[in-house]
Amino acid sequence: MSAEETLQQIASEVSACTQCSLHTTRNKSVPGEGPANAEIMLIGEGPGHNENEQGRPFVGAAGNFLNELLAQAGLKREDVWIGNVVKCRPPGNRDPLPEELSACDKHLERQMAALNPKIIITLGRFSMAKFVPGAKISQVHGQMRKVNGRFVIPMFHPAAALHQPQLKTTILADFGKLPDLLDVARRELGQPGPAVVVPKEELPKDDPKQLKLF
Ligand code: SF4
């Protein structure tokens, strides 16, 4: 089965999934979307109101801001795969419960295996905790590290950054480093890919030597 077929199969299973109580209150499940050959996989927390209505991840204001962040890295939404740690909306946007995270993790693990992305970007504390337990986002945001053979970059959640001007500046700068970090990941994995073309003048002024690689 190709990666695309596997992802479609998982999406179909997610739409009918009843493995945690969130299925009783969802309108539409949100399996995630993007090309099967995406080099970058973004993982958020869970669907909100708009996502629950449309069955798509990161729509609405946070989604628009995410598109802006991707543009900062010379990327379009269609270039990346976007999903969440839980595929059904927690009622009232409450935090997902441990048993819900655990039940839904098998879908995410299979998606990661099918995509085999060069970089995973975590958006928010629940996806960060999956890869970097105990980390503080204020200390690790924008820094790439290798976790179980995969490159992971924790980022602030776009919805949080949207409402805090100082975080907005930070997350824009973090996404601006992505082309350099993607080049590092490609070299380390021995898989040179197509260049992400970002005019130098659009990149943040940060010294690339400051990029941290763990
Ligand atoms: Fe299934 Fe995940 Fe939805 Fe729970 S949140 S019902 S595990 S798809």
Boltz pocket constraint, residues with backbone or C-beta under 6 A from the ligand:
constraints:
  - pocket:
      binder: B
      contacts: [[A, 14], [A, 17], [A, 18], [A, 19], [A, 20], [A, 21], [A, 22], [A, 23], [A, 29], [A, 85], [A, 86], [A, 87], [A, 88], [A, 100], [A, 103], [A, 104], [A, 107]]
      max_distance: 6.0
